[in-house]
Amino acid sequence: MKKCDLFQSQNLRYITPIINICKYPQFQGSVKSMKKITYKRKHITIWVLASSTTKDSLITQEALKTWNYIYRQKAFKSNVQRGVHWQTILQNYLLKHAFNEKQEEENCLQKEKEENRKMGEHQKKTNHTEQQKKVEQIKQQKIDFIQQTIKIKLEPNTTLTEITTNDDEDSIEMITID
């Protein structure tokens, strides 16, 4: 048996994730276990730290892709090498994915704030425009009222001219014109 194949006959477990959560306080996640059966019914189990927002299906899919890449590489001859590199590559991918998610989330929040600010400005402009319209309407109503008042004052005073009213029906005479 070759020296690099000593661990081919044993089950391997990489219980501790390769990154320390203390180094990444913004990285909120949970430890996930990935298991792959190798030949002779032996398995390799790795533990990785994944973001809580990363879907399990994505983690499983990426673990399988990473394992297939590692298993096909001739440079990794033993399960020990395969396990170490599988855990390292998968963990780096998940870490990068988590930071990309966080960056996207921050970008979305920034866009949302910008949209809210724009909507606020638009709302202010709309409110200002509506207030200006109301002020103009009130001014127009005052002008109309003043103009009506002036018209009333400018009309001739009817009390100065003498108007006779005949309420008696007997005093009406009939005039015929030939």
Buried (B, 14 or more C-beta within 10 A) or exposed (E): EEEEEEBBEEBBBBEEBBBEEEEBEEBEBEEBEBEBEBEEEBBBBBBBBBBEEBEEEEBEEBBEEBBEEBEEEEEBEBBBBBBBBBBBBBBBBBBEBBBEEBEEEEEEEEEEEEEEEEEEEEEEEEEEEEEEEEEEEEEEEEEEEEEEEEEEEEEEEEEEEEEEEEEEEEEEEEEEEE
